[in-house]
Amino acid sequence: MREMSLMYGFTAPLAPVLFKAACPDCRSRFELSASALRLAIGASRRTTFYSFTCPECGSSVRKPAGERIVELLTGGGVRTLRLHTTA
């Protein structure tokens, strides 16, 4: 669990960040921790996405991630992979 220092010598635990998600295959809705999500940032909208495995049906889910989603996921501690293109 992450902690944040409020004053000298005093720390308070922060609640884990949870993200709401849905599976397009089984239509389940659920919450996922940052460790259950992956974010890939590419050179375009088409190559920037997040992914996870549905906890209900086991399907691999990949969804596009716009600027706001990228900001929320990175701020919430989701592991990020930066995709590079070769020139």
Rosetta constraint file for C-alpha pairs under 8 A:
AtomPair CA 1 CA 13 HARMONIC 6.71 0.50
AtomPair CA 1 CA 14 HARMONIC 6.92 0.50
AtomPair CA 1 CA 15 HARMONIC 7.45 0.50
AtomPair CA 1 CA 16 HARMONIC 6.78 0.50
AtomPair CA 2 CA 13 HARMONIC 6.08 0.50
AtomPair CA 2 CA 14 HARMONIC 5.70 0.50
AtomPair CA 2 CA 15 HARMONIC 7.75 0.50
AtomPair CA 2 CA 16 HARMONIC 7.57 0.50
AtomPair CA 3 CA 11 HARMONIC 6.28 0.50
AtomPair CA 3 CA 12 HARMONIC 5.72 0.50
AtomPair CA 3 CA 13 HARMONIC 4.43 0.50
AtomPair CA 3 CA 14 HARMONIC 5.49 0.50
AtomPair CA 4 CA 11 HARMONIC 5.71 0.50
AtomPair CA 4 CA 12 HARMONIC 5.81 0.50
AtomPair CA 4 CA 13 HARMONIC 6.50 0.50
AtomPair CA 4 CA 14 HARMONIC 6.77 0.50
AtomPair CA 5 CA 9 HARMONIC 7.69 0.50
AtomPair CA 5 CA 10 HARMONIC 6.20 0.50
AtomPair CA 5 CA 11 HARMONIC 4.55 0.50
AtomPair CA 5 CA 12 HARMONIC 6.67 0.50
AtomPair CA 6 CA 10 HARMONIC 6.17 0.50
AtomPair CA 6 CA 11 HARMONIC 5.88 0.50
AtomPair CA 6 CA 12 HARMONIC 7.13 0.50
AtomPair CA 7 CA 11 HARMONIC 7.19 0.50
AtomPair CA 16 CA 33 HARMONIC 7.35 0.50
AtomPair CA 17 CA 33 HARMONIC 6.18 0.50
AtomPair CA 17 CA 34 HARMONIC 6.59 0.50
AtomPair CA 17 CA 76 HARMONIC 6.03 0.50
AtomPair CA 18 CA 31 HARMONIC 5.87 0.50
AtomPair CA 18 CA 32 HARMONIC 5.41 0.50
AtomPair CA 18 CA 33 HARMONIC 4.73 0.50
AtomPair CA 18 CA 34 HARMONIC 6.65 0.50
AtomPair CA 19 CA 31 HARMONIC 5.27 0.50
AtomPair CA 19 CA 32 HARMONIC 5.17 0.50
AtomPair CA 19 CA 33 HARMONIC 6.30 0.50
AtomPair CA 19 CA 34 HARMONIC 7.31 0.50
AtomPair CA 20 CA 29 HARMONIC 7.36 0.50
AtomPair CA 20 CA 30 HARMONIC 5.87 0.50
AtomPair CA 20 CA 31 HARMONIC 4.45 0.50
AtomPair CA 20 CA 32 HARMONIC 6.43 0.50
AtomPair CA 21 CA 29 HARMONIC 5.87 0.50
AtomPair CA 21 CA 30 HARMONIC 5.58 0.50
AtomPair CA 21 CA 31 HARMONIC 5.93 0.50
AtomPair CA 21 CA 32 HARMONIC 7.00 0.50
AtomPair CA 22 CA 27 HARMONIC 6.29 0.50
AtomPair CA 22 CA 28 HARMONIC 5.60 0.50
AtomPair CA 22 CA 29 HARMONIC 4.35 0.50
AtomPair CA 22 CA 30 HARMONIC 6.26 0.50
AtomPair CA 22 CA 54 HARMONIC 7.96 0.50
AtomPair CA 23 CA 27 HARMONIC 4.96 0.50
AtomPair CA 23 CA 28 HARMONIC 5.46 0.50
AtomPair CA 23 CA 29 HARMONIC 6.65 0.50
AtomPair CA 23 CA 54 HARMONIC 6.15 0.50
AtomPair CA 23 CA 59 HARMONIC 7.90 0.50
AtomPair CA 23 CA 61 HARMONIC 6.88 0.50
AtomPair CA 24 CA 28 HARMONIC 7.85 0.50
AtomPair CA 24 CA 61 HARMONIC 7.69 0.50
AtomPair CA 25 CA 59 HARMONIC 7.29 0.50
AtomPair CA 26 CA 56 HARMONIC 7.74 0.50
AtomPair CA 26 CA 57 HARMONIC 6.64 0.50
AtomPair CA 28 CA 56 HARMONIC 6.97 0.50
AtomPair CA 32 CA 36 HARMONIC 5.98 0.50
AtomPair CA 32 CA 37 HARMONIC 7.31 0.50
AtomPair CA 33 CA 37 HARMONIC 7.17 0.50
AtomPair CA 34 CA 73 HARMONIC 7.62 0.50
AtomPair CA 34 CA 76 HARMONIC 6.53 0.50
AtomPair CA 34 CA 77 HARMONIC 5.77 0.50
AtomPair CA 34 CA 78 HARMONIC 4.66 0.50
AtomPair CA 34 CA 79 HARMONIC 7.53 0.50
AtomPair CA 35 CA 77 HARMONIC 7.87 0.50
AtomPair CA 35 CA 78 HARMONIC 6.25 0.50
AtomPair CA 35 CA 79 HARMONIC 7.20 0.50
AtomPair CA 36 CA 52 HARMONIC 6.16 0.50
AtomPair CA 36 CA 53 HARMONIC 7.58 0.50
AtomPair CA 37 CA 50 HARMONIC 6.87 0.50
AtomPair CA 37 CA 51 HARMONIC 5.81 0.50
AtomPair CA 37 CA 52 HARMONIC 4.98 0.50
AtomPair CA 37 CA 78 HARMONIC 6.12 0.50
AtomPair CA 37 CA 79 HARMONIC 7.26 0.50
AtomPair CA 38 CA 50 HARMONIC 5.46 0.50
AtomPair CA 38 CA 51 HARMONIC 5.28 0.50
AtomPair CA 38 CA 52 HARMONIC 6.49 0.50
AtomPair CA 38 CA 78 HARMONIC 6.19 0.50
AtomPair CA 38 CA 79 HARMONIC 5.52 0.50
AtomPair CA 38 CA 80 HARMONIC 6.20 0.50
AtomPair CA 38 CA 81 HARMONIC 7.75 0.50
AtomPair CA 39 CA 48 HARMONIC 7.66 0.50
AtomPair CA 39 CA 49 HARMONIC 5.95 0.50
AtomPair CA 39 CA 50 HARMONIC 4.25 0.50
AtomPair CA 39 CA 51 HARMONIC 6.51 0.50
AtomPair CA 39 CA 70 HARMONIC 7.63 0.50
AtomPair CA 39 CA 73 HARMONIC 7.54 0.50
AtomPair CA 39 CA 78 HARMONIC 6.79 0.50
AtomPair CA 39 CA 79 HARMONIC 6.24 0.50
AtomPair CA 39 CA 80 HARMONIC 4.71 0.50
AtomPair CA 39 CA 81 HARMONIC 6.14 0.50
AtomPair CA 40 CA 47 HARMONIC 7.46 0.50
AtomPair CA 40 CA 48 HARMONIC 5.47 0.50
AtomPair CA 40 CA 49 HARMONIC 5.39 0.50
AtomPair CA 40 CA 50 HARMONIC 6.05 0.50
AtomPair CA 40 CA 80 HARMONIC 5.77 0.50
AtomPair CA 40 CA 81 HARMONIC 4.70 0.50
AtomPair CA 40 CA 82 HARMONIC 5.79 0.50
AtomPair CA 40 CA 83 HARMONIC 6.65 0.50
AtomPair CA 41 CA 47 HARMONIC 6.64 0.50
AtomPair CA 41 CA 48 HARMONIC 4.41 0.50
AtomPair CA 41 CA 49 HARMONIC 6.63 0.50
AtomPair CA 41 CA 80 HARMONIC 7.25 0.50
AtomPair CA 41 CA 81 HARMONIC 6.22 0.50
AtomPair CA 41 CA 82 HARMONIC 4.82 0.50
AtomPair CA 41 CA 83 HARMONIC 5.79 0.50
AtomPair CA 42 CA 46 HARMONIC 7.72 0.50
AtomPair CA 42 CA 47 HARMONIC 4.62 0.50
AtomPair CA 42 CA 48 HARMONIC 4.81 0.50
AtomPair CA 42 CA 82 HARMONIC 6.19 0.50
AtomPair CA 42 CA 83 HARMONIC 4.76 0.50
AtomPair CA 42 CA 84 HARMONIC 6.66 0.50
AtomPair CA 43 CA 47 HARMONIC 6.44 0.50
AtomPair CA 43 CA 48 HARMONIC 7.38 0.50
AtomPair CA 43 CA 83 HARMONIC 7.25 0.50
AtomPair CA 43 CA 84 HARMONIC 7.18 0.50
AtomPair CA 43 CA 85 HARMONIC 7.53 0.50
AtomPair CA 44 CA 48 HARMONIC 6.36 0.50
AtomPair CA 45 CA 49 HARMONIC 7.92 0.50
AtomPair CA 45 CA 64 HARMONIC 7.31 0.50
AtomPair CA 45 CA 65 HARMONIC 7.36 0.50
AtomPair CA 45 CA 66 HARMONIC 6.81 0.50
AtomPair CA 46 CA 64 HARMONIC 7.15 0.50
AtomPair CA 47 CA 64 HARMONIC 7.99 0.50
AtomPair CA 48 CA 64 HARMONIC 6.13 0.50
AtomPair CA 48 CA 65 HARMONIC 5.67 0.50
AtomPair CA 48 CA 66 HARMONIC 7.42 0.50
AtomPair CA 49 CA 62 HARMONIC 6.63 0.50
AtomPair CA 49 CA 63 HARMONIC 5.46 0.50
AtomPair CA 49 CA 64 HARMONIC 4.20 0.50
AtomPair CA 49 CA 65 HARMONIC 4.55 0.50
AtomPair CA 49 CA 66 HARMONIC 7.92 0.50
AtomPair CA 50 CA 62 HARMONIC 5.81 0.50
AtomPair CA 50 CA 63 HARMONIC 5.54 0.50
AtomPair CA 50 CA 64 HARMONIC 6.39 0.50
AtomPair CA 50 CA 65 HARMONIC 6.14 0.50
AtomPair CA 51 CA 60 HARMONIC 7.27 0.50
AtomPair CA 51 CA 61 HARMONIC 5.41 0.50
AtomPair CA 51 CA 62 HARMONIC 4.34 0.50
AtomPair CA 51 CA 63 HARMONIC 6.30 0.50
AtomPair CA 52 CA 60 HARMONIC 6.06 0.50
AtomPair CA 52 CA 61 HARMONIC 5.40 0.50
AtomPair CA 52 CA 62 HARMONIC 6.80 0.50
AtomPair CA 53 CA 58 HARMONIC 5.70 0.50
AtomPair CA 53 CA 59 HARMONIC 5.58 0.50
AtomPair CA 53 CA 60 HARMONIC 4.58 0.50
AtomPair CA 53 CA 61 HARMONIC 5.89 0.50
AtomPair CA 54 CA 58 HARMONIC 4.82 0.50
AtomPair CA 54 CA 59 HARMONIC 5.28 0.50
AtomPair CA 54 CA 60 HARMONIC 6.46 0.50
AtomPair CA 54 CA 61 HARMONIC 6.89 0.50
AtomPair CA 65 CA 69 HARMONIC 5.38 0.50
AtomPair CA 65 CA 70 HARMONIC 6.00 0.50
AtomPair CA 66 CA 70 HARMONIC 6.20 0.50
AtomPair CA 67 CA 71 HARMONIC 6.19 0.50
AtomPair CA 68 CA 72 HARMONIC 6.23 0.50
AtomPair CA 69 CA 73 HARMONIC 6.03 0.50
AtomPair CA 70 CA 74 HARMONIC 6.00 0.50
AtomPair CA 71 CA 75 HARMONIC 5.95 0.50
AtomPair CA 72 CA 76 HARMONIC 6.06 0.50
AtomPair CA 73 CA 77 HARMONIC 6.47 0.50
AtomPair CA 73 CA 78 HARMONIC 5.38 0.50
AtomPair CA 74 CA 78 HARMONIC 5.35 0.50
AtomPair CA 74 CA 79 HARMONIC 7.28 0.50
AtomPair CA 74 CA 80 HARMONIC 7.15 0.50
